[in-house]
């Protein structure tokens, strides 16, 4: 099973602030094929702040 439990923010892989996940489901078989980390407001704020810093440069 695939597991994506990191976000690429500000040039590095970071753990999400929250613990929620989302199941990836194969539509042909309806089998769970992996888990994705779900971002929260803190994750979004970190990504937006990194983007602002990148555009300032």
VEXNU-804628 format. One record per atom (N, C-alpha, C, O): residue number from 1; residue in three letters; atom name; x, y, z. Coordinates in Angstrom, 3 decimals, decimal comma. Layout:
<drenvexs>
- num|residu|atome|x|y|z
- NUM|ALA|CA|X|Y|Z
...
</drenvexs>
This chain:
<drenvexs>
- num|residu|atome|x|y|z
- 1|UNK|N|0,848|-1,173|0,000
- 1|UNK|CA|0,000|0,000|0,000
- 1|UNK|C|0,895|1,239|0,000
- 1|UNK|O|1,875|1,313|0,741
- 2|UNK|N|0,548|2,187|-0,826
- 2|UNK|CA|1,270|3,464|-0,869
- 2|UNK|C|0,864|4,328|0,318
- 2|UNK|O|-0,290|4,338|0,746
- 3|UNK|N|1,847|5,047|0,832
- 3|UNK|CA|1,547|5,970|1,926
- 3|UNK|C|2,296|7,263|1,660
- 3|UNK|O|3,523|7,283|1,564
- 4|UNK|N|1,546|8,327|1,544
- 4|UNK|CA|2,129|9,642|1,339
- 4|UNK|C|1,831|10,454|2,585
- 4|UNK|O|0,724|10,960|2,770
- 5|UNK|N|2,845|10,568|3,439
- 5|UNK|CA|2,617|11,211|4,735
- 5|UNK|C|3,513|12,422|4,956
- 5|UNK|O|3,794|12,795|6,095
- 6|UNK|N|3,956|13,031|3,871
- 6|UNK|CA|4,782|14,232|3,956
- 6|UNK|C|4,317|15,226|2,900
- 6|UNK|O|3,750|14,847|1,875
- 7|UNK|N|4,565|16,499|3,166
- 7|UNK|CA|4,295|17,569|2,203
- 7|UNK|C|5,616|18,204|1,815
- 7|UNK|O|6,522|18,319|2,640
- 8|UNK|N|5,727|18,614|0,567
- 8|UNK|CA|6,935|19,303|0,111
- 8|UNK|C|6,667|20,799|0,238
- 8|UNK|O|5,972|21,380|-0,596
- 9|UNK|N|7,216|21,425|1,278
- 9|UNK|CA|6,988|22,837|1,563
- 9|UNK|C|8,333|23,504|1,792
- 9|UNK|O|9,153|23,022|2,574
- 10|UNK|N|8,552|24,608|1,109
- 10|UNK|CA|9,754|25,420|1,299
- 10|UNK|C|11,037|24,627|1,043
- 10|UNK|O|12,037|24,789|1,743
- 11|UNK|N|10,983|23,760|0,016
- 11|UNK|CA|12,171|23,027|-0,394
- 11|UNK|C|12,516|21,809|0,427
- 11|UNK|O|13,609|21,259|0,286
- 12|UNK|N|11,607|21,373|1,285
- 12|UNK|CA|11,895|20,183|2,084
- 12|UNK|C|10,618|19,398|2,359
- 12|UNK|O|9,518|19,949|2,348
- 13|UNK|N|10,785|18,109|2,604
- 13|UNK|CA|9,661|17,259|2,968
- 13|UNK|C|9,394|17,427|4,462
- 13|UNK|O|10,291|17,245|5,285
- 14|UNK|N|8,157|17,775|4,802
- 14|UNK|CA|7,793|18,012|6,200
- 14|UNK|C|6,572|17,178|6,579
- 14|UNK|O|5,719|16,875|5,745
- 15|UNK|N|6,513|16,820|7,842
- 15|UNK|CA|5,354|16,089|8,353
- 15|UNK|C|4,172|17,050|8,477
- 15|UNK|O|4,359|18,210|8,842
- 16|UNK|N|2,968|16,586|8,181
- 16|UNK|CA|1,804|17,449|8,346
- 16|UNK|C|1,542|17,755|9,811
- 16|UNK|O|1,926|16,992|10,697
- 17|UNK|N|0,885|18,878|10,054
- 17|UNK|CA|0,542|19,257|11,425
- 17|UNK|C|-0,596|18,402|11,977
- 17|UNK|O|-0,637|18,112|13,172
- 18|UNK|N|-1,505|18,006|11,114
- 18|UNK|CA|-2,642|17,195|11,550
- 18|UNK|C|-2,378|15,713|11,394
- 18|UNK|O|-1,322|15,305|10,910
- 19|UNK|N|-3,346|14,910|11,806
- 19|UNK|CA|-3,201|13,460|11,731
- 19|UNK|C|-4,232|12,808|10,810
- 19|UNK|O|-4,243|11,585|10,672
- 20|UNK|N|-5,092|13,596|10,183
- 20|UNK|CA|-6,123|13,035|9,314
- 20|UNK|C|-5,504|12,473|8,036
- 20|UNK|O|-4,520|13,007|7,523
- 21|UNK|N|-6,091|11,391|7,530
- 21|UNK|CA|-5,650|10,796|6,279
- 21|UNK|C|-6,854|10,573|5,367
- 21|UNK|O|-8,006|10,631|5,795
- 22|UNK|N|-6,548|10,318|4,102
- 22|UNK|CA|-7,568|10,064|3,093
- 22|UNK|C|-7,203|8,772|2,384
- 22|UNK|O|-6,059|8,607|1,960
- 23|UNK|N|-8,134|7,867|2,250
- 23|UNK|CA|-7,871|6,595|1,577
- 23|UNK|C|-7,982|6,764|0,065
- 23|UNK|O|-8,968|7,297|-0,445
- 24|UNK|N|-6,943|6,295|-0,647
- 24|UNK|CA|-6,994|6,254|-2,110
- 24|UNK|C|-7,645|4,929|-2,488
- 24|UNK|O|-7,235|3,869|-2,014
- 25|UNK|N|-8,651|4,996|-3,338
- 25|UNK|CA|-9,414|3,797|-3,699
- 25|UNK|C|-9,337|3,586|-5,201
- 25|UNK|O|-9,572|4,507|-5,983
- 26|UNK|N|-9,005|2,364|-5,595
- 26|UNK|CA|-8,988|1,984|-7,004
- 26|UNK|C|-10,442|1,867|-7,460
- 26|UNK|O|-11,174|1,025|-6,940
- 27|UNK|N|-10,880|2,687|-8,418
- 27|UNK|CA|-12,284|2,650|-8,816
- 27|UNK|C|-12,686|1,346|-9,503
- 27|UNK|O|-13,866|0,997|-9,513
- 28|UNK|N|-11,728|0,626|-10,074
- 28|UNK|CA|-12,059|-0,630|-10,753
- 28|UNK|C|-12,323|-1,755|-9,769
- 28|UNK|O|-13,185|-2,601|-10,005
- 29|UNK|N|-11,585|-1,769|-8,663
- 29|UNK|CA|-11,712|-2,868|-7,707
- 29|UNK|C|-12,294|-2,438|-6,367
- 29|UNK|O|-12,680|-3,275|-5,550
- 30|UNK|N|-12,352|-1,130|-6,148
- 30|UNK|CA|-12,786|-0,552|-4,881
- 30|UNK|C|-11,870|-0,930|-3,719
- 30|UNK|O|-12,261|-0,823|-2,556
- 31|UNK|N|-10,656|-1,370|-4,034
- 31|UNK|CA|-9,678|-1,698|-2,997
- 31|UNK|C|-8,928|-0,432|-2,586
- 31|UNK|O|-8,654|0,434|-3,417
- 32|UNK|N|-8,606|-0,334|-1,326
- 32|UNK|CA|-7,795|0,783|-0,837
- 32|UNK|C|-6,360|0,539|-1,302
- 32|UNK|O|-5,768|-0,498|-1,002
- 33|UNK|N|-5,808|1,505|-2,038
- 33|UNK|CA|-4,458|1,344|-2,576
- 33|UNK|C|-3,424|2,183|-1,840
- 33|UNK|O|-2,225|2,021|-2,064
- 34|UNK|N|-3,869|3,072|-0,970
- 34|UNK|CA|-2,917|3,894|-0,237
- 34|UNK|C|-3,612|4,883|0,675
- 34|UNK|O|-4,838|4,974|0,722
- 35|UNK|N|-2,785|5,620|1,397
- 35|UNK|CA|-3,264|6,651|2,314
- 35|UNK|C|-2,537|7,955|2,021
- 35|UNK|O|-1,322|7,964|1,825
- 36|UNK|N|-3,271|9,040|1,991
- 36|UNK|CA|-2,701|10,373|1,804
- 36|UNK|C|-2,891|11,182|3,072
- 36|UNK|O|-3,934|11,100|3,720
- 37|UNK|N|-1,887|11,958|3,424
- 37|UNK|CA|-2,021|12,870|4,553
- 37|UNK|C|-2,937|14,017|4,148
- 37|UNK|O|-2,874|14,501|3,018
- 38|UNK|N|-3,764|14,438|5,050
- 38|UNK|CA|-4,650|15,577|4,822
- 38|UNK|C|-4,064|16,800|5,518
- 38|UNK|O|-3,743|16,755|6,705
- 39|UNK|N|-3,929|17,871|4,782
- 39|UNK|CA|-3,423|19,102|5,368
- 39|UNK|C|-4,500|19,815|6,163
- 39|UNK|O|-5,696|19,626|5,946
- 40|UNK|N|-4,041|20,634|7,082
- 40|UNK|CA|-4,967|21,476|7,837
- 40|UNK|C|-4,591|22,934|7,608
- 40|UNK|O|-3,752|23,233|6,759
- 41|UNK|N|-5,199|23,832|8,350
- 41|UNK|CA|-4,950|25,263|8,157
- 41|UNK|C|-3,483|25,622|8,403
- 41|UNK|O|-2,940|26,480|7,707
- 42|UNK|N|-2,845|24,997|9,360
- 42|UNK|CA|-1,432|25,283|9,638
- 42|UNK|C|-0,546|24,855|8,460
- 42|UNK|O|0,408|25,553|8,116
- 43|UNK|N|-0,859|23,722|7,849
- 43|UNK|CA|-0,105|23,260|6,681
- 43|UNK|C|-0,287|24,230|5,515
- 43|UNK|O|0,673|24,564|4,821
- 44|UNK|N|-1,514|24,674|5,309
- 44|UNK|CA|-1,785|25,625|4,223
- 44|UNK|C|-1,064|26,948|4,477
- 44|UNK|O|-0,487|27,526|3,557
- 45|UNK|N|-1,094|27,423|5,712
- 45|UNK|CA|-0,399|28,673|6,046
- 45|UNK|C|1,105|28,560|5,787
- 45|UNK|O|1,720|29,493|5,273
- 46|UNK|N|1,692|27,417|6,145
- 46|UNK|CA|3,130|27,213|5,913
- 46|UNK|C|3,439|27,209|4,424
- 46|UNK|O|4,448|27,779|4,007
- 47|UNK|N|2,598|26,584|3,615
- 47|UNK|CA|2,813|26,538|2,174
- 47|UNK|C|2,663|27,921|1,544
- 47|UNK|O|3,446|28,298|0,673
- 48|UNK|N|1,666|28,667|1,981
- 48|UNK|CA|1,462|30,015|1,449
- 48|UNK|C|2,616|30,934|1,844
- 48|UNK|O|3,085|31,725|1,026
- 49|UNK|N|3,073|30,837|3,083
- 49|UNK|CA|4,203|31,663|3,517
- 49|UNK|C|5,470|31,333|2,714
- 49|UNK|O|6,232|32,231|2,356
- 50|UNK|N|5,688|30,053|2,436
- 50|UNK|CA|6,847|29,652|1,630
- 50|UNK|C|6,728|30,193|0,204
- 50|UNK|O|7,722|30,621|-0,383
- 51|UNK|N|5,532|30,175|-0,345
- 51|UNK|CA|5,325|30,705|-1,686
- 51|UNK|C|5,573|32,209|-1,724
- 51|UNK|O|6,171|32,714|-2,674
- 52|UNK|N|5,125|32,919|-0,711
- 52|UNK|CA|5,381|34,366|-0,643
- 52|UNK|C|6,881|34,660|-0,575
- 52|UNK|O|7,370|35,575|-1,237
- 53|UNK|N|7,595|33,891|0,218
- 53|UNK|CA|9,051|34,078|0,304
- 53|UNK|C|9,713|33,797|-1,036
- 53|UNK|O|10,648|34,499|-1,422
- 54|UNK|N|9,246|32,786|-1,746
- 54|UNK|CA|9,825|32,425|-3,034
- 54|UNK|C|9,607|33,548|-4,060
- 54|UNK|O|10,503|33,840|-4,852
- 55|UNK|N|8,441|34,169|-4,050
- 55|UNK|CA|8,166|35,234|-5,022
- 55|UNK|C|8,850|36,539|-4,656
- 55|UNK|O|9,082|37,371|-5,533
- 56|UNK|N|9,181|36,743|-3,385
- 56|UNK|CA|9,903|37,935|-2,989
- 56|UNK|C|11,333|37,933|-3,535
- 56|UNK|O|11,923|38,987|-3,775
- 57|UNK|N|11,876|36,727|-3,725
- 57|UNK|CA|13,281|36,616|-4,156
- 57|UNK|C|13,465|36,899|-5,620
- 57|UNK|O|14,587|36,844|-6,123
</drenvexs>
